[in-house]
Amino acid sequence: MRVLVTGSSGQIGTNLAQRLQRDGHDVFGVDKRLNTWTDDFKYLLQDLSGHYPSFPGGIGGVEYPEVDLVVHLAAHAKVHQLVRQPHRALENAVMTFNVLEFCRQQNLPIVFSSSREVYGDVHRFAEEEASEASADFAYTESTYSASKIAGEAFVYSYARCYGLKYLVFRFSNVYGRYDNDLARMVRVLPLFIHTMLRDEPVTVFGQEKTLDFTYVDDCIDGITRGIEALAEARVVNETVNLAYGQGNSLVHAAELIAAELGMDPKIALAPSLLGEVTHYVADLTKARELLGYKPLVPLEEGISRSVAWFKEHRAAHPEEDGPLPADVLFPQDGEVGWKSAVSSS
């Protein structure tokens, strides 16, 4: 099978491309930045957020090789950045529109990467798990979550209007290999590893914050199962959660990292930030029933693997072992505000 992956230089895109190649598929990537992790697969440098007039064999007049299926991962994914710069949320919607138009004109099925952010936050505390049917867009927490809601709506409308075949995956806090490019994309677990290795305190925004952390290999296994099922028309036009299916507090995750590093944790607590989802545990029923999805890596094992990979990568790139800018460590302080007790309860 020939698969086009947008956002192919990111963590999920890179891991997915490598997995697809190991499984014998041809991969072609599209991203607006260089892949700093690997040169295992071919990719095109292109910004998909432009307003392009036509899509005959590619996007923006750039010819793509013939493919059988598209996986659309490309997006601005920094929640806090999109709160500060909401125009980037619109760019996410434009990217999705461009890719959908390409798929429509080429009659290609699409796998769309959504997020647990579409479930919001306020009403999550009343339920143990978030099922796909329970998403309530009235509780949109941020412009990032709004962009994912808009993307899903575009996908569903293209299915109804043009017969587009799709799978939508809602990811949750994917971590692991290829996630520590902190200068570009701040992810909380590699940020904690980096900070603790420097013997500096980490800040947990939200003492009770509970999230469903997903080790990258489990996420990639679910996506590849979905790609194969969609290509064979065994599973079509479904929206599916991909996660581990267990909640862990961010404080516990920080403590696990400290233990793996053999250090005493220095944890500072602060209120949750505006736009953040503070409680989420995925219902994996559909993923199990439709795709045979079985996540295998609990947080304890995943953090052990992540710390080992981080150390190995940092040993090869010691230039990255430096202090991070203040806006990375405290991106919202004084900029977009704290969540109040009312808005987070």
Protein Blocks (a to p, Z undefined) as FASTA:
>chain_A
ZZddehklbmklmmmmmmmmmnopacddddfbdcfkbckbccddddfkbccfbdfkbghh
iacdddfbdcdfbdcfbfklmmmmmmlmmmmmmmmmmmmmmmmmnopacdddddfklnom
mlmmmpmbdcfklpcfklcfbfklmmmmmmmmmmmmmmmmnopacdddddehiadehilc
mklmccfklmmmmmmmnopacddehjklccddddfklmmmmmmmmmmmmmnomaghiadd
ddehpacdfklmmmmmmmmnopacddddddddehiafbdcddfklmmmmnopacfbdfkl
mmmmmmmmmmmmmmmmmmlmccddfklmmmmgoknopadfklmZZ
